[in-house]
Amino acid sequence: MSAASPNRAAFTMRCTSQADRLACGAEAGAFARRHGLSTRASGELVLCVTELLSNAVRHGGGAGRLEMQVIDEGVEVVVRDEGPGIACVEDAMRDGWSRGRQREPGEAKPMGAGLGIGLGSVKRLADVMVVESVIGAGTCVRIVKRR
């Protein structure tokens, strides 16, 4: 990914609740629009940010850190958590994967479990996505949304 220069716009927010993720998403969308992303691209970026932060709060130790910056191609988003990490990122990217296992077709969703489509949805909406996860240390997801 391209590095931002010190003169480029950037911001950071901490998210510790599901309600915080909505505020972070709104800030992310406004930031993206101010820096040249279309209304559609900004909306897609908001979906990505709120999903990644929801995962960080739910699965990543109860908090996530959102970092955004303008890069040459558009806007880069980084969401970090200090949770248990993802054992197999490839599995977690598959639709239906939730809480460390693949649900069977037609299987009821357990109370409090997600739909298992979050990371895959982010990958489909982002132009670039890189997931780095270390068991016991946390997960860092970087995405880029181009102008």
DSSP file with accessible surface (Angstrom, degrees, kcal/mol):
  #  RESIDUE AA STRUCTURE BP1 BP2  ACC     N-H-->O    O-->H-N    N-H-->O    O-->H-N    TCO  KAPPA ALPHA  PHI   PSI    X-CA   Y-CA   Z-CA
    1    1 A M              0   0   99      0, 0.0     2,-0.1     0, 0.0    75,-0.0   0.000 360.0 360.0 360.0 152.9    0.0    0.0    0.0
    2    2 A S        -     0   0   37      1,-0.1     2,-0.3     0, 0.0    74,-0.0  -0.439 360.0-125.4 -73.6 142.6    1.1    3.5   -0.6
    3    3 A A        -     0   0   86     -2,-0.1     2,-0.3    68,-0.1    69,-0.2  -0.640  21.4-123.6 -85.6 144.7    2.4    5.5    2.3
    4    4 A A        -     0   0   26     -2,-0.3    67,-0.1    67,-0.1    -1,-0.0  -0.642  23.4-123.2 -84.0 145.6    0.9    8.8    3.2
    5    5 A S    >   -     0   0   49     -2,-0.3     3,-2.1    65,-0.2    65,-0.1  -0.491  28.0-106.6 -81.0 161.2    3.1   11.8    3.3
    6    6 A P  T 3  S+     0   0  131      0, 0.0    -1,-0.1     0, 0.0    -2,-0.0   0.734 119.8  57.9 -60.5 -19.9    3.3   13.8    6.6
    7    7 A N  T 3  S+     0   0  156      2,-0.1     2,-0.2     0, 0.0    -3,-0.0   0.434  86.2 102.4 -90.1  -0.6    1.2   16.5    4.8
    8    8 A R  S <  S-     0   0   80     -3,-2.1     2,-0.1     1,-0.1    -4,-0.1  -0.548  81.4 -99.2 -85.3 152.8   -1.7   14.3    4.0
    9    9 A A        +     0   0   37     -2,-0.2    61,-2.4    60,-0.1     2,-0.3  -0.389  53.4 155.6 -69.6 141.2   -5.0   14.2    5.9
   10   10 A A  E     -A   69   0A  63     59,-0.2     2,-0.3    -2,-0.1    59,-0.2  -0.980  17.1-175.8-158.4 157.8   -5.4   11.5    8.4
   11   11 A F  E     -A   68   0A  42     57,-2.3    57,-2.7    -2,-0.3     2,-0.3  -0.984  10.5-150.7-155.2 163.1   -7.3   10.7   11.6
   12   12 A T  E     +A   67   0A  68     -2,-0.3     2,-0.3    55,-0.2    55,-0.2  -0.991  12.7 179.5-135.7 140.0   -7.6    8.0   14.3
   13   13 A M  E     -A   66   0A  53     53,-2.5    53,-3.3    -2,-0.3     2,-0.4  -0.990  20.4-136.4-138.2 149.7  -10.5    7.0   16.5
   14   14 A R  E     -A   65   0A 162     -2,-0.3     2,-0.5    51,-0.2    51,-0.2  -0.859  15.2-159.4-104.9 140.2  -11.0    4.3   19.2
   15   15 A C  E     +A   64   0A   0     49,-3.1    49,-2.7    -2,-0.4     3,-0.1  -0.980  23.5 159.6-123.9 120.6  -14.1    2.2   19.2
   16   16 A T        +     0   0   75     -2,-0.5     2,-0.3    47,-0.2    -1,-0.1   0.341  63.9  35.2-122.2   4.5  -15.2    0.4   22.4
   17   17 A S  S  > S-     0   0   40      1,-0.1     4,-1.3     0, 0.0    -1,-0.1  -0.975  80.9-108.7-150.7 164.7  -18.8   -0.3   21.7
   18   18 A Q  H  > S+     0   0   63     -2,-0.3     4,-0.8     1,-0.2     3,-0.1   0.867 121.0  54.6 -64.1 -32.0  -21.2   -1.2   19.0
   19   19 A A  H >> S+     0   0   69      1,-0.2     4,-1.3     2,-0.2     3,-0.8   0.904 102.5  57.1 -67.5 -38.6  -22.6    2.3   19.2
   20   20 A D  H 3> S+     0   0   55      1,-0.2     4,-2.8     2,-0.2     5,-0.2   0.852  96.7  63.6 -58.2 -36.0  -19.1    3.8   18.7
   21   21 A R  H 3X S+     0   0   63     -4,-1.3     4,-2.5     1,-0.2    -1,-0.2   0.855  99.8  52.8 -62.5 -31.1  -18.8    1.9   15.4
   22   22 A L  H <X S+     0   0  104     -4,-0.8     4,-2.4    -3,-0.8    -1,-0.2   0.918 110.0  47.2 -69.7 -40.7  -21.7    4.0   14.0
   23   23 A A  H  X S+     0   0   54     -4,-1.3     4,-2.4     2,-0.2    -2,-0.2   0.916 113.3  49.0 -64.5 -42.4  -20.0    7.2   15.0
   24   24 A C  H  X S+     0   0    2     -4,-2.8     4,-2.7     2,-0.2    -2,-0.2   0.912 110.2  51.9 -63.0 -40.9  -16.7    6.0   13.5
   25   25 A G  H  X S+     0   0    0     -4,-2.5     4,-2.5    -5,-0.2    -2,-0.2   0.917 109.0  49.6 -61.8 -42.7  -18.5    5.0   10.3
   26   26 A A  H  X S+     0   0   64     -4,-2.4     4,-2.3     1,-0.2    -2,-0.2   0.927 112.6  47.2 -63.1 -43.9  -20.1    8.4   10.0
   27   27 A E  H  X S+     0   0   93     -4,-2.4     4,-2.6     1,-0.2    -1,-0.2   0.901 111.2  52.1 -62.5 -41.4  -16.7   10.1   10.5
   28   28 A A  H  X S+     0   0    0     -4,-2.7     4,-2.6     2,-0.2    -2,-0.2   0.921 109.9  48.5 -62.5 -42.8  -15.1    7.7    8.0
   29   29 A G  H  X S+     0   0    1     -4,-2.5     4,-2.4     2,-0.2    -2,-0.2   0.926 112.7  47.3 -64.4 -43.0  -17.8    8.5    5.3
   30   30 A A  H  X S+     0   0   26     -4,-2.3     4,-2.6     2,-0.2    -2,-0.2   0.922 112.5  50.2 -64.7 -41.8  -17.4   12.3    5.8
   31   31 A F  H  X S+     0   0    6     -4,-2.6     4,-1.3     1,-0.2    -2,-0.2   0.938 110.9  49.3 -60.3 -46.6  -13.6   12.0    5.6
   32   32 A A  H  <>S+     0   0    0     -4,-2.6     5,-2.4     1,-0.2     3,-0.4   0.918 111.9  47.5 -62.2 -44.2  -13.8    9.9    2.4
   33   33 A R  H ><5S+     0   0  126     -4,-2.4     3,-1.4     1,-0.2    -1,-0.2   0.912 109.2  54.0 -65.0 -40.5  -16.2   12.4    0.8
   34   34 A R  H 3<5S+     0   0  153     -4,-2.6    -1,-0.2     1,-0.3    -2,-0.2   0.777 109.8  50.1 -62.2 -25.2  -14.0   15.4    1.8
   35   35 A H  T 3<5S-     0   0   53     -4,-1.3    -1,-0.3    -3,-0.4    -2,-0.2  -0.008 128.9 -84.2-111.9  30.1  -11.1   13.7    0.1
   36   36 A G  T < 5S+     0   0   48     -3,-1.4     2,-0.2     1,-0.3    -3,-0.2   0.417  78.0 136.3  97.6   0.3  -12.6   12.8   -3.3
   37   37 A L      < -     0   0    8     -5,-2.4    -1,-0.3    -6,-0.2   110,-0.1  -0.591  55.2-114.1 -80.3 145.0  -14.5    9.6   -3.0
   38   38 A S     >  -     0   0   68     -2,-0.2     4,-3.0     1,-0.1     5,-0.2  -0.183  29.7-102.5 -67.3 168.4  -17.9    9.4   -4.6
   39   39 A T  H  > S+     0   0  118      1,-0.2     4,-2.3     2,-0.2     5,-0.2   0.920 124.2  47.6 -59.4 -43.3  -21.0    9.1   -2.6
   40   40 A R  H  > S+     0   0  189      2,-0.2     4,-2.5     1,-0.2     5,-0.2   0.945 113.1  46.4 -63.9 -49.1  -21.2    5.4   -3.6
   41   41 A A  H  > S+     0   0   10      1,-0.2     4,-2.3     2,-0.2    -2,-0.2   0.905 112.9  50.9 -62.3 -38.7  -17.5    4.7   -2.7
   42   42 A S  H  X S+     0   0    0     -4,-3.0     4,-2.3     2,-0.2    -1,-0.2   0.910 109.7  50.3 -64.3 -42.0  -17.9    6.6    0.6
   43   43 A G  H  X S+     0   0   33     -4,-2.3     4,-2.0    -5,-0.2    -2,-0.2   0.904 110.5  49.1 -62.6 -42.1  -21.0    4.5    1.4
   44   44 A E  H  X S+     0   0   35     -4,-2.5     4,-2.2     2,-0.2    -2,-0.2   0.902 109.7  52.4 -63.9 -38.7  -19.2    1.3    0.7
   45   45 A L  H  X S+     0   0    0     -4,-2.3     4,-2.9     1,-0.2    -2,-0.2   0.912 106.1  54.0 -64.6 -40.0  -16.3    2.5    2.8
   46   46 A V  H  X S+     0   0   38     -4,-2.3     4,-2.8     1,-0.2     5,-0.3   0.928 107.8  50.3 -59.3 -44.9  -18.7    3.2    5.7
   47   47 A L  H  X S+     0   0  100     -4,-2.0     4,-2.2     1,-0.2    -1,-0.2   0.922 111.9  48.1 -59.2 -43.2  -20.0   -0.4    5.5
   48   48 A C  H  X S+     0   0    1     -4,-2.2     4,-2.7     2,-0.2     5,-0.2   0.941 112.8  47.4 -62.2 -48.1  -16.5   -1.7    5.6
   49   49 A V  H  X S+     0   0    0     -4,-2.9     4,-2.6     1,-0.2     5,-0.3   0.933 113.0  47.3 -62.1 -47.2  -15.5    0.4    8.6
   50   50 A T  H  X S+     0   0   19     -4,-2.8     4,-2.2    -5,-0.2    -1,-0.2   0.899 113.9  48.4 -66.3 -35.5  -18.6   -0.5   10.6
   51   51 A E  H  X S+     0   0   56     -4,-2.2     4,-2.4    -5,-0.3    -2,-0.2   0.938 112.7  47.0 -67.4 -46.8  -18.2   -4.2    9.9
   52   52 A L  H  X S+     0   0    6     -4,-2.7     4,-2.1     1,-0.2    -2,-0.2   0.911 115.0  46.3 -62.9 -40.6  -14.5   -4.2   10.8
   53   53 A L  H  X S+     0   0    0     -4,-2.6     4,-2.7    -5,-0.2     5,-0.2   0.876 109.1  54.9 -70.7 -35.6  -15.1   -2.3   14.0
   54   54 A S  H  X S+     0   0    8     -4,-2.2     4,-3.0    -5,-0.3     5,-0.3   0.940 110.2  47.2 -60.0 -43.9  -18.0   -4.5   14.9
   55   55 A N  H  X>S+     0   0   34     -4,-2.4     4,-3.2     1,-0.2     5,-0.8   0.906 110.6  52.1 -62.5 -41.8  -15.7   -7.5   14.5
   56   56 A A  H  X5S+     0   0    1     -4,-2.1     4,-1.3     3,-0.2     6,-0.8   0.924 115.0  41.0 -62.5 -43.5  -13.0   -5.8   16.6
   57   57 A V  H  <>S+     0   0   23     -4,-2.7     5,-0.6     5,-0.2    -2,-0.2   0.939 123.0  39.4 -69.9 -44.2  -15.5   -5.1   19.4
   58   58 A R  H  <5S+     0   0  107     -4,-3.0    -2,-0.2    -5,-0.2    -3,-0.2   0.905 137.6  10.3 -74.0 -43.5  -17.2   -8.5   19.3
   59   59 A H  H  <5S+     0   0   74     -4,-3.2    26,-0.2    -5,-0.3    -3,-0.2   0.536 115.4  70.4-114.8 -12.0  -14.2  -10.8   18.6
   60   60 A G  T  <<S-     0   0    3     -4,-1.3    22,-1.1    -5,-0.8     3,-0.5  -0.137 119.0 -73.3-109.6  36.5  -11.1   -8.7   19.1
   61   61 A G  T   5S-     0   0   67      1,-0.2    -4,-0.1    -3,-0.2    -3,-0.1   0.633  82.0 -69.8  90.1  11.6  -10.9   -8.0   22.8
   62   62 A G  S   <S+     0   0   34     -6,-0.8     2,-0.3    -5,-0.6    -5,-0.2   0.468 112.6  61.8  88.9   1.0  -13.7   -5.4   23.1
   63   63 A A        -     0   0   14     -7,-0.7    19,-0.5    -3,-0.5     2,-0.3  -0.996  53.3-167.4-155.9 154.7  -12.1   -2.5   21.3
   64   64 A G  E     -A   15   0A   2    -49,-2.7   -49,-3.1    -2,-0.3     2,-0.5  -0.961  16.1-137.1-139.9 159.3  -10.7   -1.5   17.9
   65   65 A R  E     -AB  14  80A 116     15,-2.4    15,-2.0    -2,-0.3     2,-0.5  -0.982  15.0-156.0-120.9 125.0   -8.7    1.3   16.6
   66   66 A L  E     -AB  13  79A   0    -53,-3.3   -53,-2.5    -2,-0.5     2,-0.4  -0.870  12.4-179.8-102.0 127.4   -9.6    3.0   13.3
   67   67 A E  E     -AB  12  78A  43     11,-2.7    11,-2.8    -2,-0.5     2,-0.4  -0.998   3.2-179.7-125.2 132.1   -6.9    4.8   11.4
   68   68 A M  E     +AB  11  77A   4    -57,-2.7   -57,-2.3    -2,-0.4     2,-0.3  -0.983   4.3 167.8-130.8 145.4   -7.6    6.6    8.1
   69   69 A Q  E     -AB  10  76A  52      7,-2.1     7,-3.0    -2,-0.4     2,-0.4  -0.992  36.2-111.5-153.4 152.3   -5.4    8.5    5.7
   70   70 A V  E     + B   0  75A  11    -61,-2.4     2,-0.3    -2,-0.3     5,-0.2  -0.700  39.3 178.4 -80.9 132.2   -5.4    9.9    2.3
   71   71 A I  E >   - B   0  74A   0      3,-2.3     3,-0.7    -2,-0.4   -67,-0.1  -0.791  46.3 -91.1-125.1 174.0   -3.1    8.1   -0.1
   72   72 A D  T 3  S+     0   0  101     -2,-0.3     3,-0.0     1,-0.2   -68,-0.0   0.881 124.9  44.4 -55.1 -41.6   -2.4    8.6   -3.8
   73   73 A E  T 3  S-     0   0   61     73,-0.1    74,-2.2     1,-0.0     2,-0.3   0.700 127.3 -80.8 -77.8 -23.8   -5.1    6.1   -4.9
   74   74 A G  E <  S-BC  71 146A   0     -3,-0.7    -3,-2.3    72,-0.3     2,-0.4  -0.802  81.7 -11.4 163.4-115.7   -7.8    7.3   -2.5
   75   75 A V  E     -BC  70 145A   0     70,-2.5    70,-2.5    -2,-0.3     2,-0.4  -0.982  48.9-154.8-127.9 132.5   -8.4    6.5    1.2
   76   76 A E  E     -BC  69 144A  12     -7,-3.0    -7,-2.1    -2,-0.4     2,-0.4  -0.893  10.0-165.4-105.1 136.1   -6.6    3.8    3.3
   77   77 A V  E     -BC  68 143A   0     66,-2.8    66,-2.7    -2,-0.4     2,-0.4  -0.972   4.7-172.8-120.2 135.6   -8.3    2.4    6.3
   78   78 A V  E     -BC  67 142A   6    -11,-2.8   -11,-2.7    -2,-0.4     2,-0.5  -0.999   0.5-173.3-127.8 127.3   -6.6    0.4    9.0
   79   79 A V  E     -BC  66 141A   7     62,-2.5    62,-2.7    -2,-0.4     2,-0.3  -0.992  10.3-176.8-120.1 125.5   -8.6   -1.3   11.8
   80   80 A R  E     +BC  65 140A  88    -15,-2.0   -15,-2.4    -2,-0.5     2,-0.3  -0.919   6.7 176.3-121.0 146.8   -6.6   -3.0   14.6
   81   81 A D        -     0   0   26     58,-2.1    58,-0.4    -2,-0.3   -20,-0.1  -0.899  30.4-137.9-138.7 170.9   -7.6   -5.0   17.7
   82   82 A E        +     0   0  175    -22,-1.1    56,-0.2   -19,-0.5   -21,-0.1  -0.191  60.5 126.4-120.3  38.3   -5.7   -6.8   20.4
   83   83 A G  S    S-     0   0    7    -23,-0.2   -23,-0.2    56,-0.1     3,-0.1   0.072  80.5 -72.9 -83.1-161.9   -8.0   -9.9   20.5
   84   84 A P  S    S-     0   0   84      0, 0.0    52,-2.6     0, 0.0    53,-0.2   0.602  72.4-124.9 -74.2 -10.2   -7.2  -13.6   20.3
   85   85 A G        -     0   0   18     50,-0.3     2,-0.6   -26,-0.2    54,-0.1  -0.130  26.3 -75.9  86.5 169.0   -6.4  -13.4   16.5
   86   86 A I        -     0   0   44     52,-0.3     3,-0.4     1,-0.1    49,-0.1  -0.936  31.1-152.8-109.1 121.3   -7.9  -15.4   13.7
   87   87 A A  S    S+     0   0   95     -2,-0.6     2,-0.4     1,-0.3    -1,-0.1   0.903  88.2  14.1 -62.7 -43.4   -6.6  -18.9   13.4
   88   88 A C     >  -     0   0   52      1,-0.1     4,-2.1     2,-0.0    -1,-0.3  -0.861  62.7-171.4-138.4 100.5   -7.1  -19.2    9.6
   89   89 A V  H  > S+     0   0   41     -2,-0.4     4,-1.5    -3,-0.4    -1,-0.1   0.892  88.1  58.8 -59.7 -39.4   -7.8  -15.9    7.8
   90   90 A E  H  4 S+     0   0  153      1,-0.2     4,-0.4     2,-0.2     3,-0.4   0.921 108.1  45.4 -58.1 -43.8   -8.7  -17.8    4.6
   91   91 A D  H >4 S+     0   0   42      1,-0.2     3,-1.7    -3,-0.2    -1,-0.2   0.925 108.8  56.0 -63.3 -44.2  -11.5  -19.7    6.4
   92   92 A A  H 3< S+     0   0   15     -4,-2.1    28,-0.4     1,-0.3    27,-0.3   0.748 100.3  60.6 -63.5 -21.9  -12.7  -16.5    8.0
   93   93 A M  T 3< S+     0   0   33     -4,-1.5     2,-0.3    -3,-0.4    -1,-0.3   0.640  85.1  96.8 -79.7 -14.6  -13.1  -14.9    4.6
   94   94 A R  S X  S-     0   0  106     -3,-1.7     3,-1.8    -4,-0.4    25,-0.1  -0.581  85.4-109.2 -79.5 135.7  -15.6  -17.5    3.5
   95   95 A D  T 3  S+     0   0   73     -2,-0.3    22,-0.2     1,-0.2    21,-0.1  -0.356 104.9  31.2 -60.7 137.8  -19.3  -16.6    3.7
   96   96 A G  T 3  S+     0   0   15     20,-1.8     7,-2.1     1,-0.3     2,-0.5   0.287  85.4 126.9  94.9  -7.4  -21.0  -18.6    6.5
   97   97 A W  E <   +E  102   0B  51     -3,-1.8     2,-0.3    19,-1.0    -1,-0.3  -0.706  30.4 158.4 -86.0 123.2  -17.8  -18.8    8.7
   98   98 A S  E >   -E  101   0B  14      3,-2.6     3,-1.1    -2,-0.5    15,-0.0  -0.981  56.9  -2.5-150.1 134.3  -18.6  -17.6   12.2
   99   99 A R  T 3  S-     0   0  150     -2,-0.3    -1,-0.1     1,-0.2     3,-0.1   0.874 130.1 -47.9  54.1  42.9  -16.9  -18.1   15.5
  100  100 A G  T 3  S+     0   0   57      1,-0.1     2,-0.3   -12,-0.1    -1,-0.2   0.569 121.7  72.6  82.5  11.2  -14.3  -20.4   14.2
  101  101 A R  E <  S-E   98   0B 111     -3,-1.1    -3,-2.6    -5,-0.1     2,-0.5  -0.997  77.1-109.0-154.5 158.8  -16.4  -22.8   12.2
  102  102 A Q  E     -E   97   0B  60     -2,-0.3     2,-0.2    -5,-0.2    -5,-0.2  -0.736  34.0-134.3 -87.4 126.9  -18.5  -23.1    9.0
  103  103 A R        -     0   0   39     -7,-2.1     3,-0.1    -2,-0.5     6,-0.1  -0.575  22.9-115.6 -77.9 147.6  -22.2  -23.2    9.5
  104  104 A E    >   -     0   0  127     -2,-0.2     3,-2.4     1,-0.1    -1,-0.1  -0.498  41.9 -85.5 -78.1 150.2  -24.1  -25.8    7.5
  105  105 A P  T 3  S+     0   0  127      0, 0.0    -1,-0.1     0, 0.0     3,-0.1  -0.313 117.7  11.8 -56.0 131.1  -26.6  -24.7    4.9
  106  106 A G  T 3  S+     0   0   88      1,-0.3     2,-0.2    -3,-0.1     3,-0.1   0.340  91.8 142.9  82.8  -8.1  -30.0  -24.1    6.6
  107  107 A E    <   -     0   0   61     -3,-2.4    -1,-0.3     1,-0.1     2,-0.1  -0.454  56.8-110.7 -67.4 135.1  -28.4  -24.3   10.1
  108  108 A A        -     0   0   82     -2,-0.2    -4,-0.1    -3,-0.1    -1,-0.1  -0.367  29.7-112.5 -65.6 144.7  -30.0  -21.8   12.5
  109  109 A K        -     0   0   96      1,-0.1    -1,-0.1    -3,-0.1     3,-0.1  -0.653  34.6-119.2 -77.2 125.1  -27.8  -18.8   13.5
  110  110 A P    >   -     0   0   65      0, 0.0     3,-2.3     0, 0.0    -1,-0.1  -0.334  40.2 -87.1 -63.2 147.5  -27.0  -19.1   17.2
  111  111 A M  T 3  S+     0   0  188      1,-0.3     3,-0.1     0, 0.0     0, 0.0  -0.314 115.5  13.0 -55.4 129.1  -28.2  -16.2   19.4
  112  112 A G  T 3  S+     0   0   41      1,-0.3    -1,-0.3    -3,-0.1     2,-0.2   0.324  99.5 122.1  86.2  -9.0  -25.5  -13.5   19.4
  113  113 A A    <   -     0   0    5     -3,-2.3    -1,-0.3     1,-0.1    -4,-0.0  -0.551  60.9-120.3 -84.8 153.3  -23.6  -15.0   16.5
  114  114 A G        -     0   0   16     -2,-0.2    -1,-0.1    -3,-0.1   -16,-0.0  -0.206  26.5-105.3 -79.5 178.6  -23.0  -13.0   13.3
  115  115 A L        -     0   0  104     -6,-0.1   -19,-0.2    -2,-0.0    -1,-0.1   0.650  46.2-124.6 -78.7 -17.4  -24.1  -14.0    9.9
  116  116 A G  S    S+     0   0   14    -21,-0.1   -20,-1.8   -20,-0.1   -19,-1.0   0.763  87.4  97.9  79.9  24.1  -20.6  -15.0    8.9
  117  117 A I     >  +     0   0   68    -22,-0.2     4,-2.3   -21,-0.2     5,-0.2   0.373  49.1 100.2-120.5   3.1  -20.4  -12.8    5.9
  118  118 A G  H  > S+     0   0    9      2,-0.2     4,-2.4     1,-0.2     5,-0.2   0.943  84.5  37.3 -61.1 -60.0  -18.6   -9.8    7.3
  119  119 A L  H  > S+     0   0   19    -27,-0.3     4,-2.5     1,-0.2    -1,-0.2   0.906 117.9  52.0 -65.2 -37.6  -15.0  -10.2    6.2
  120  120 A G  H  > S+     0   0    4    -28,-0.4     4,-2.1     1,-0.2    -1,-0.2   0.906 109.6  50.2 -62.8 -39.2  -16.0  -11.5    2.8
  121  121 A S  H  X S+     0   0   34     -4,-2.3     4,-2.0     2,-0.2    -2,-0.2   0.914 109.4  50.7 -64.6 -42.4  -18.3   -8.5    2.3
  122  122 A V  H  X S+     0   0    2     -4,-2.4     4,-2.6     1,-0.2    -2,-0.2   0.936 109.3  51.5 -60.7 -43.8  -15.5   -6.2    3.2
  123  123 A K  H  < S+     0   0  128     -4,-2.5    -1,-0.2     1,-0.2    -2,-0.2   0.902 110.4  48.8 -61.0 -39.2  -13.2   -7.9    0.7
  124  124 A R  H  < S+     0   0  148     -4,-2.1    -1,-0.2     1,-0.2    -2,-0.2   0.843 116.5  42.3 -69.7 -32.0  -15.9   -7.5   -2.0
  125  125 A L  H  < S+     0   0   45     -4,-2.0    -2,-0.2    -5,-0.1    -1,-0.2   0.782 102.7  76.4 -86.2 -29.1  -16.4   -3.8   -1.3
  126  126 A A     <  -     0   0   11     -4,-2.6    19,-0.2    -5,-0.2     3,-0.1  -0.497  69.7-143.8 -82.8 152.3  -12.8   -2.8   -0.9
  127  127 A D  S    S+     0   0   70     17,-2.2     2,-0.3     1,-0.3    18,-0.2   0.790  92.4  16.9 -80.8 -30.9  -10.4   -2.3   -3.8
  128  128 A V  E    S+D  144   0A  42     16,-1.3    16,-1.8     2,-0.0     2,-0.3  -0.994  70.4 179.8-139.5 139.1   -7.5   -3.7   -1.7
  129  129 A M  E     +D  143   0A  36     -2,-0.3     2,-0.4    14,-0.2    14,-0.2  -0.976   4.6 177.4-144.9 130.1   -7.7   -5.8    1.5
  130  130 A V  E     -D  142   0A  58     12,-2.7    12,-2.9    -2,-0.3     2,-0.5  -0.998   9.1-165.1-130.9 127.8   -4.9   -7.2    3.6
  131  131 A V  E     -D  141   0A  29     -2,-0.4     2,-0.5    10,-0.2    10,-0.2  -0.966   6.1-178.2-115.9 125.3   -5.5   -9.1    6.8
  132  132 A E  E     +D  140   0A 105      8,-2.9     8,-3.1    -2,-0.5     2,-0.4  -0.992  10.2 172.7-121.0 125.3   -2.7   -9.8    9.2
  133  133 A S  E     -D  139   0A  31     -2,-0.5     2,-0.5     6,-0.2     6,-0.2  -0.999  16.3-167.6-138.7 136.8   -3.5  -11.8   12.4
  134  134 A V  E >>  -D  138   0A  91      4,-2.7     3,-2.4    -2,-0.4     4,-2.0  -0.990  32.5-115.4-124.7 122.5   -1.3  -13.2   15.1
  135  135 A I  T 34 S+     0   0  114     -2,-0.5   -50,-0.3     1,-0.3   -49,-0.0  -0.341 102.1   9.9 -57.2 129.0   -2.8  -15.7   17.6
  136  136 A G  T 34 S+     0   0   67    -52,-2.6    -1,-0.3     1,-0.1   -51,-0.2   0.364 125.9  63.7  83.7  -5.2   -2.8  -14.2   21.0
  137  137 A A  T <4 S-     0   0   61     -3,-2.4     2,-0.2     1,-0.3    -2,-0.2   0.607  98.5-110.9-124.8 -22.7   -1.8  -10.7   19.8
  138  138 A G  E  <  - D   0 134A   7     -4,-2.0    -4,-2.7   -56,-0.2     2,-0.4  -0.662  26.5 -75.4 122.4-175.0   -4.7   -9.4   17.6
  139  139 A T  E     - D   0 133A  13    -58,-0.4   -58,-2.1    -6,-0.2     2,-0.4  -0.960  22.9-164.3-132.3 143.7   -5.7   -8.6   14.0
  140  140 A C  E     -CD  80 132A  11     -8,-3.1    -8,-2.9    -2,-0.4     2,-0.5  -0.997   8.2-170.1-129.2 122.7   -4.9   -5.7   11.7
  141  141 A V  E     -CD  79 131A   9    -62,-2.7   -62,-2.5    -2,-0.4     2,-0.5  -0.974   1.5-169.7-115.8 127.3   -7.0   -5.2    8.5
  142  142 A R  E     +CD  78 130A  57    -12,-2.9   -12,-2.7    -2,-0.5     2,-0.3  -0.962   9.5 174.3-115.5 130.3   -6.0   -2.7    5.9
  143  143 A I  E     -CD  77 129A   2    -66,-2.7   -66,-2.8    -2,-0.5     2,-0.4  -0.940  16.6-153.3-129.8 156.9   -8.3   -1.7    3.1
  144  144 A V  E     -CD  76 128A   1    -16,-1.8   -17,-2.2    -2,-0.3   -16,-1.3  -0.995   1.6-164.8-127.5 134.4   -8.0    0.8    0.3
  145  145 A K  E     -C   75   0A  12    -70,-2.5   -70,-2.5    -2,-0.4     2,-0.2  -0.990  21.8-142.7-115.6 119.2  -11.0    2.5   -1.4
  146  146 A R  E      C   74   0A 115     -2,-0.5   -72,-0.3   -72,-0.2   -73,-0.1  -0.494 360.0 360.0 -83.4 156.7  -10.0    4.2   -4.6
  147  147 A R              0   0  143    -74,-2.2  -110,-0.2    -2,-0.2    -1,-0.1  -0.321 360.0 360.0 -70.6 360.0  -11.3    7.4   -6.0
